[in-house]
Structures are given as structure tokens and as C-alpha cells.
Amino acid sequence: MGERVALLPGKRVLFLTKDPERVRAQLRGELDLQMRDLRVEDLMDDINTDAMTPAWACFDYRPEDIARNAYAGITWTASGCSRRAR
């Protein structure tokens, strides 16, 4: 059997859902999703992490700056999630 992986108590996972309001609610601490709350179809796919976190955000070192800028490259439109224009 494989190694079990678990979060420490009080820690959360940010689920990148296709519904931007669910992502915003998670970031505000108003929604604590669990995998059992979601279907595979609810989650974004084909995520480009290079676009999600632009190079300039990688220079942040203070936790509050990292938290503010980590997803700076993602934006939601009426048709779903997309990479922010440069």
C-alpha cells in the first residue's frame, strides 16, 4: 500500500473550481471544501502554473505578499478561467 498523505490540523486545500465565486469564498475563509464536496467536472483542468504565478511574483518572500500575488495570472471571464493578458 502507498504512503498516506494528510494535512496538519487546521490546514486547508485551495480547490481551483470552475466557479470563481467558490474560489473567492475559499480565499476569504468562508468555504472549506473537501474533495467529497466536488465532482471532477467542478475542477479547472489544463492549469498552466507558469501563467498562474507570473515570474515577478516569485520574488516575493513575505507571506502576505506571496498570498496576495500567488494567483496573479488567473482571471475569470464569462466563459471560464483564462490567463490574464500581459
N, C-alpha and C positions, 0 to 999 in steps of 0.2 A: 504494500500500500504506500502511496505517496506521502510526502511530508505535509502536515496540516499547517495552514497559514491562517492567522487570526489577527484582528486589530486589538490594540490595547483598549481597555475600558475607557469610554468617553470619546473615542476617536471615530471619525466618520469617513465614508467614501463619497466623493462627488460623482454622481452619475450624470453623464452628459446625455440628456434626453433630447429628443427632437422637439419637445415642448419647452420653449425658452422660459416660460413662467415657472416651470418646475425647477429649472436650473437656478433661476433667480431666488426662488424660495429656499432652496438648499443653501445658497450662498449667504442669505440673510439669517440662516439658522432656524427658519420656520418649518422646514420639511426635512425629516431624517429618513430618506428612502432606504429600503433594504432590497436585495435582489429579488426576494419573493414578492415585492410590490410591483415588479416590472415584467414586461414581456420583451423578448429580444427586439421586436419591432418598435418598441418605445425608445430604444437607444440609437444615438447617432452612429453612423458607420463611416468607414473610409476617412478617419480623422488624420489630418496631416499635422503632427505635433510641431513640425518646423514652422508652419503657418500659425498655429495656435499660440505659440510662445515666440514672438519675434526676437531676433538676436539682441536688440538693445535691452530687452527685459532680463537677459541672462546676466547682466552686470549688477543687478540688484543684490544686496546682501542683507538688508534689514527685513525681518519677517513681514512687517506691514507693507513694505514696498513689493516684496515677492507676491504677497496675497493680492495686492491691487493690480499688478501687471501680468500675472502668470497666464491669463487668458486674453490678453490684449488683442490678439489676432483673430478672435472669433467674433462674428456678429450674426444676428438672426435677421432674416428677411421674411416676407410673407411666404416664400417658397421653402423656407427652412434655414439651416445653418450654412454659412459660407465664410470664406476667407475675406477679411477686411481689405479693401483696396489700399494700395500703397500710396 
